[in-house]
Amino acid sequence: MIIVNVKEGESLDRALKRFKKKFEKTGVLRELRSRQAFEKKSITRRTQVKKAIYKQSLNQDNG
């Protein structure tokens, strides 16, 4: 369970934003979406490789 302590004088919008950020870091929604439809391991591996190639190409452009 995610707990966000609201500091004194802090707006509710700010606390909600911190909650959303913590929730995003847990990866619950990503996990839920991945479980909705089965994906073969070979396809999962292929997408991971494609993402890695893309990230490397971004790093080469900046470097």
N, C-alpha and C positions, 0 to 999 in steps of 0.2 A: 504494500500500500504506500502511496506517495503522500508524504506529509509536507505541507508548506506552511510555515509559521508566518502569519501576517504581522509585520512590524508596526509599531505605533506610528500613526501618521501616514502610513503607506496606503496608497489608493488600492482599491480592489482590482482595478485593471492591471496594475503592476504585479500584484500577487498572482493573478490569473495567468499572466504572461510567464512568470517563473514556474508555475505549475505545468503549463504547456511545454516549456523547455525541458523540464525534468521528465515529463511523460514521453516526449519525443526521444530522449536519450535511452529510455528503457527498451524501445524497439517493439513494443506490444502491437502497435498497428501494423508494422511491417511483417511481424510474425503471423498475425491474423490473416493478412492478405495472402501470404505465401501458402497458408494452410487451406485456403478456400478452394484452390484448384491444384491437383497433384501435378508435379512437374518431375520429369525423369531426371535422374542424377546426371546424365550426360548433358542435358540441356542446361541444368543448373551450373555445371562446370563450365560450359561454353560461355554463358553469360558472365560468369566471374572472370574468365580470361579476357573477354571483350572489355569489361570495366577496367581491368588492370592495364590493358594496352592503351585505353583512352587516357587513364590517369598518367601513365608514363609519357604519352605524347604531350600532355599539358605541362608536365614538369620540364620536358626538353625545350619547350618554347620559352619558358621563363628563365631557364638556366643559361 
